Amino acid sequence: MTEPRLDFVQCLDTHGLHRMAYWEWGDPGNDRVLVCVHGLSRQGRDFDTLARALCDDYRVVCPDVVGRGRSDWLADPMGCVVPTYVADMVTLLARLNARTLDWLGTSMGGLIGLGLASLPGLQVRNLILNDVGPVIEPEAIARIGSYLGRHTRFASLDEAADYLWSISQGFGPHTREEWFALTQPMLKPMRDEQGEGLVLHCDPKIAVPFRTITPEMTAAGVAALWQRYDSLRTRTLLVRGAQSDLLKRDTALAMTQRGPKATLKEIEGVGHAPTFVPPGQIALVKEFLAET
């Protein structure tokens, strides 16, 4: 089975430098680069199945956003915000030196992609937004806040998989094997006075700025995101879980009429957010990219 290469890039923050890890699939000399970026509490190996399906045609790059996976943790947790992540991705893109750049972002990864694609002078050929838009619903913020940053210890992979499934059922149906594959990269071993166990491969402090969000900040953020979205002229696919609590259908439909006038594809039986593990979801990405 094809496995990715792991590499790192040095990025600048207000306290110095941090390393961002990224997983790379396919020919490193391929000029066609697809960057896939995960959601708020996930990591780059979420895209293993999709990357295997695309790596014959693309150089697929899947970063661990800082504070997750193999990337460093920031000294100042208040730096765990989208502008920091956008700056890190600019550094990564300079390393990749892509002639053509496509972007797929799930939730937070989509907001990072939106920020990048709206930067003057940065050319994103195709943008795939996975279950995210300028308006993020309050009930989804409350749901995510109920578990984000929780320090949980697990005795086994089975226990960890059950816990992650309990907070991720919006991902839709998966076999136990598929769910184990999505779970294992989320974990790292831990040994202390309690013995051996597993913990999440994620800095609990990423929740700190998330919990400072006020209604006023939310309203200002919505206005800024619509402004960025409306400025796009990038070919855009919007994928929505039909039962999503984060991206409401009214927002998705507005995104088909404004800015880049995204093509909308909804996936029944899925909430927030599609994983691009099922073949039908992979086919959506393949078909959209093939039509370029």
C-alpha positions as CSV (number, residue, x, y, z in Angstrom):
1,M,0.0,0.0,0.0
2,T,1.3,3.5,-0.9
3,E,2.5,5.5,2.1
4,P,3.3,9.2,2.2
5,R,6.6,11.0,2.8
6,L,6.9,13.1,5.9
7,D,8.7,16.5,5.7
8,F,8.9,19.8,7.7
9,V,9.0,23.5,6.9
10,Q,10.1,26.2,9.3
11,C,7.5,29.0,9.8
12,L,7.7,32.3,11.6
13,D,5.5,33.3,14.6
14,T,5.6,36.1,17.2
15,H,7.9,34.0,19.5
16,G,10.4,32.8,16.8
17,L,10.2,29.7,14.6
18,H,8.0,26.6,14.6
19,R,8.0,23.5,12.4
20,M,5.0,22.5,10.4
21,A,4.9,18.9,9.2
22,Y,3.4,17.9,5.9
23,W,2.7,14.5,4.3
24,E,3.5,14.2,0.6
25,W,2.2,11.7,-1.9
26,G,3.1,11.1,-5.6
27,D,5.9,12.4,-7.7
28,P,7.8,15.3,-5.9
29,G,8.6,16.7,-9.4
30,N,5.0,16.9,-10.5
31,D,3.9,20.5,-11.3
32,R,0.3,19.7,-10.5
33,V,0.0,20.1,-6.7
34,L,-3.1,19.5,-4.6
35,V,-2.9,20.7,-1.0
36,C,-5.5,19.1,1.3
37,V,-6.0,20.7,4.8
38,H,-7.9,19.2,7.6
39,G,-10.4,20.5,10.1
40,L,-10.0,22.2,13.5
41,S,-9.0,19.2,15.7
42,R,-7.8,16.7,13.0
43,Q,-4.5,16.2,11.1
44,G,-3.2,15.6,7.6
45,R,-3.5,11.9,7.5
46,D,-7.2,12.3,7.3
47,F,-6.7,12.5,3.5
48,D,-4.8,9.2,3.1
49,T,-7.6,7.5,1.1
50,L,-8.1,10.4,-1.2
51,A,-4.4,11.0,-1.7
52,R,-3.9,7.4,-2.7
53,A,-6.6,7.8,-5.3
54,L,-5.1,11.0,-6.8
55,C,-1.3,10.6,-6.4
56,D,-0.7,9.1,-9.8
57,D,-1.9,12.4,-11.3
58,Y,-1.1,14.9,-8.6
59,R,1.6,15.7,-6.0
60,V,-0.7,15.6,-3.0
61,V,0.4,17.6,0.1
62,C,-1.4,17.2,3.4
63,P,0.0,19.5,6.2
64,D,-0.5,19.0,9.9
65,V,-1.6,22.5,10.9
66,V,0.5,23.8,13.7
67,G,-0.6,22.3,17.1
68,R,-1.7,19.1,15.5
69,G,-0.1,15.8,14.4
70,R,3.6,16.0,13.9
71,S,3.8,19.8,13.8
72,D,5.1,21.9,16.7
73,W,2.9,23.4,19.4
74,L,2.9,27.2,19.6
75,A,4.4,29.0,22.6
76,D,1.5,31.4,22.6
77,P,-1.9,29.6,22.2
78,M,-3.5,32.8,21.0
79,G,-1.6,32.3,17.8
80,C,-3.7,29.3,17.0
81,V,-5.9,31.3,14.6
82,V,-6.6,31.3,10.9
83,P,-4.3,34.2,10.0
84,T,-1.3,32.3,11.6
85,Y,-2.3,29.2,9.6
86,V,-2.6,31.2,6.3
87,A,0.9,32.6,6.9
88,D,2.3,29.1,7.5
89,M,0.7,27.9,4.3
90,V,2.3,30.7,2.3
91,T,5.7,29.4,3.6
92,L,4.8,25.9,2.6
93,L,3.7,27.0,-0.9
94,A,7.1,28.7,-1.3
95,R,8.7,25.4,-0.5
96,L,6.5,23.5,-3.0
97,N,7.1,26.0,-5.8
98,A,3.9,24.7,-7.5
99,R,3.2,25.7,-11.1
100,T,-0.4,24.9,-10.7
101,L,-2.1,24.8,-7.3
102,D,-5.4,23.3,-6.3
103,W,-6.7,23.4,-2.7
104,L,-9.1,21.2,-0.8
105,G,-10.0,22.3,2.7
106,T,-12.3,20.7,5.3
107,S,-13.9,23.1,7.6
108,M,-11.0,25.1,9.1
109,G,-8.9,24.0,6.1
110,G,-11.5,25.6,3.9
111,L,-11.3,28.9,5.7
112,I,-7.5,28.8,5.3
113,G,-7.9,28.1,1.6
114,L,-10.4,31.0,1.4
115,G,-7.9,33.3,3.0
116,L,-5.1,32.2,0.7
117,A,-7.2,32.2,-2.6
118,S,-8.2,35.8,-1.8
119,L,-4.6,37.1,-1.5
120,P,-3.5,39.3,-4.4
121,G,-0.9,37.6,-6.5
122,L,-1.5,34.0,-5.2
123,Q,-3.0,31.8,-7.9
124,V,-5.3,29.0,-6.8
125,R,-6.6,27.2,-9.8
126,N,-9.3,25.1,-8.2
127,L,-10.8,25.5,-4.7
128,I,-12.8,22.8,-3.0
129,L,-14.5,23.9,0.2
130,N,-15.6,21.0,2.3
131,D,-18.6,21.8,4.5
132,V,-17.7,25.4,5.3
133,G,-18.6,28.9,4.3
134,P,-18.6,32.5,5.5
135,V,-21.4,31.7,8.1
136,I,-20.6,29.2,10.8
137,E,-23.7,28.3,12.8
138,P,-23.7,28.9,16.6
139,E,-24.9,25.3,17.4
140,A,-21.9,23.9,15.6
141,I,-19.6,26.2,17.5
142,A,-21.2,25.0,20.8
143,R,-20.9,21.4,19.8
144,I,-17.2,21.6,18.8
145,G,-16.5,23.7,22.0
146,S,-17.9,20.9,24.1
147,Y,-15.0,18.6,23.3
148,L,-12.2,20.8,21.9
149,G,-9.1,20.9,24.0
150,R,-10.2,18.1,26.3
151,H,-7.3,16.1,27.6
152,T,-8.4,12.5,27.3
153,R,-6.3,9.4,27.9
154,F,-7.2,6.0,26.3
155,A,-6.2,2.5,27.3
156,S,-6.4,1.1,23.7
157,L,-7.0,2.0,20.1
158,D,-10.5,0.6,20.4
159,E,-11.3,2.9,23.3
160,A,-9.9,5.9,21.4
161,A,-11.9,5.0,18.2
162,D,-15.1,4.7,20.2
163,Y,-14.5,8.1,21.8
164,L,-13.7,9.8,18.5
165,W,-16.7,8.3,16.8
166,S,-18.9,9.6,19.6
167,I,-17.9,13.2,18.7
168,S,-17.6,12.6,14.9
169,Q,-20.8,10.9,13.8
170,G,-21.4,13.8,11.4
171,F,-18.6,12.2,9.3
172,G,-21.2,9.7,8.1
173,P,-21.1,5.9,7.8
174,H,-17.6,4.2,7.9
175,T,-16.6,0.6,8.4
176,R,-14.6,-0.2,11.5
177,E,-11.5,-0.7,9.4
178,E,-12.0,2.8,7.8
179,W,-12.6,4.3,11.2
180,F,-9.4,2.8,12.7
181,A,-7.4,4.2,9.8
182,L,-8.8,7.7,10.6
183,T,-8.2,7.2,14.3
184,Q,-4.6,5.9,14.5
185,P,-2.9,9.0,13.2
186,M,-4.9,11.0,15.8
187,L,-3.0,9.3,18.6
188,K,0.4,9.2,20.2
189,P,1.7,7.0,23.0
190,M,2.0,8.3,26.5
191,R,3.9,6.8,29.5
192,D,3.7,8.3,33.0
193,E,3.0,7.2,36.6
194,Q,-0.4,5.9,35.5
195,G,1.4,3.5,33.0
196,E,1.1,3.4,29.3
197,G,-1.7,4.8,27.3
198,L,-2.7,6.9,24.3
199,V,-3.5,10.6,24.0
200,L,-4.6,12.8,21.1
201,H,-1.9,14.1,18.8
202,C,-3.2,17.7,19.3
203,D,-2.3,20.6,21.6
204,P,-5.2,21.1,24.0
205,K,-4.5,24.8,24.0
206,I,-5.9,25.2,20.4
207,A,-9.1,25.6,22.3
208,V,-8.0,28.8,24.1
209,P,-8.7,31.3,21.2
210,F,-11.8,29.4,20.2
211,R,-13.3,30.0,23.7
212,T,-12.7,33.8,23.5
213,I,-15.1,34.2,20.5
214,T,-17.9,36.6,21.2
215,P,-21.1,37.3,19.2
216,E,-19.5,40.6,18.1
217,M,-16.4,38.8,16.9
218,T,-18.6,36.3,15.1
219,A,-20.5,39.0,13.2
220,A,-17.3,40.8,12.2
221,G,-15.8,37.5,11.0
222,V,-18.9,36.7,8.9
223,A,-18.7,40.1,7.2
224,A,-15.0,39.7,6.5
225,L,-15.4,36.2,5.2
226,W,-18.2,37.2,2.8
227,Q,-16.0,40.0,1.6
228,R,-13.1,37.6,0.9
229,Y,-15.5,35.1,-0.7
230,D,-17.1,37.7,-3.0
231,S,-13.6,38.7,-4.2
232,L,-12.8,35.3,-5.5
233,R,-12.7,34.4,-9.2
234,T,-11.4,30.9,-8.5
235,R,-13.2,27.9,-9.9
236,T,-14.9,26.6,-6.7
237,L,-16.6,23.4,-5.6
238,L,-18.6,23.5,-2.4
239,V,-19.2,20.1,-0.8
240,R,-21.9,20.0,1.9
241,G,-23.0,17.2,4.2
242,A,-26.8,17.3,3.7
243,Q,-27.3,17.1,7.5
244,S,-24.5,19.6,8.4
245,D,-25.0,21.7,11.5
246,L,-22.1,24.0,10.5
247,L,-22.9,25.0,7.0
248,K,-26.6,25.6,6.5
249,R,-28.2,25.1,3.1
250,D,-29.2,28.7,2.8
251,T,-25.6,29.7,3.2
252,A,-24.5,27.1,0.7
253,L,-27.1,28.3,-1.8
254,A,-26.0,31.9,-1.4
255,M,-22.4,30.7,-2.2
256,T,-23.7,29.5,-5.5
257,Q,-24.9,33.0,-6.4
258,R,-22.1,35.1,-5.0
259,G,-18.4,35.6,-5.6
260,P,-17.1,32.6,-7.6
261,K,-20.6,31.1,-7.8
262,A,-19.5,27.7,-6.4
263,T,-20.8,24.5,-7.8
264,L,-22.7,22.8,-4.9
265,K,-22.7,19.0,-4.2
266,E,-24.6,17.7,-1.2
267,I,-24.0,14.3,0.3
268,E,-26.9,12.6,1.9
269,G,-26.5,10.7,5.2
270,V,-23.5,13.0,6.2
271,G,-23.3,16.0,8.5
272,H,-20.2,17.9,9.3
273,A,-18.1,16.9,7.5
274,P,-17.5,14.5,4.5
275,T,-14.2,12.6,4.9
276,F,-13.5,11.7,1.2
277,V,-13.1,8.1,2.2
278,P,-16.2,6.6,0.5
279,P,-15.7,6.1,-3.3
280,G,-18.6,8.4,-4.2
281,Q,-17.0,11.3,-2.4
282,I,-13.6,10.7,-4.0
283,A,-15.4,10.7,-7.4
284,L,-16.7,14.2,-6.7
285,V,-13.2,15.5,-6.3
286,K,-11.8,13.6,-9.3
287,E,-14.6,14.8,-11.6
288,F,-14.2,18.4,-10.5
289,L,-10.5,18.4,-11.0
290,A,-10.7,16.6,-14.3
291,E,-13.0,19.2,-15.7
292,T,-10.4,22.0,-15.3
